[in-house]
């Protein structure tokens, strides 16, 4: 007796073009078992992304191997993950010892001591040393775990390697990198202000979705100061191999950085008027030597691919919504 077959779903071909949950089908009034299990796996991956810790030391070592040696490790005022999730405000403030670490980083950068943090944007962005001289740096990068440490762990370094030559060509080298645990986006304002940076670029894990547990966001703020609002930043989001590729994201960020320097502002004041031509890798000006290409090393191994995890977990018995992955 021939085995009955399920008629082909005419919508199924669309799934090859998107990771969105479409053409799921149905079994009676519910989802087919396979789709329900895939949903359970995606939900577990998203939960794991929120709670997984950032290995800041390993990330700092990887940065150093690529020549980014001026790195400081700091912590927000949220003492642990549970507090971080309950108190977003604490994730925007520097924790104990952070100001001392940033001051040491500023001195190591050869720019003098970082002074007090400005209380409001109107007080200015640059710190001053004891003798009143400017004591800041150009571009500071803060890498934060945010709501997906996996995104920061896997994608921050490849993005910086794609971005660094573009910024150096523009005369905007990355002067300092800060790795922050339990960080929110606005923590970059305190970091940038403490360093007296002209601009701060925050690379942070975004809130996971059911098809994107490792999405990295890049937030650019010119003249960072405590009290800046989200309207004063520009954002490039969904940076990951399955989303916005690293080269494309680096081109967009470099364009925004150059435009911010000309305008002296970011956020709603800075409109993205880039074109495909302006996003091409720029040639170095005659007065500036073309920067040497960074030494090629293996990109840090990424976490197991989500689809591979799904296939493995779908074969396990007893899967249920919210089950944590191994």
PyMOL commands that set and color helices and strands:
alter all, ss='L'
color gray80, all
select helices_A, chain A and resi 12-17+33-51+56-65+81-86+90-92+98-108+121-123+149-169+187-195+230-232+246-263+267-269+306-314
alter helices_A, ss='H'
color red, helices_A
select strands_A, chain A and resi 71-75+139-144+174-181+199-205+216-222+234-239
alter strands_A, ss='S'
color yellow, strands_A
deselect
rebuild
show_as cartoon
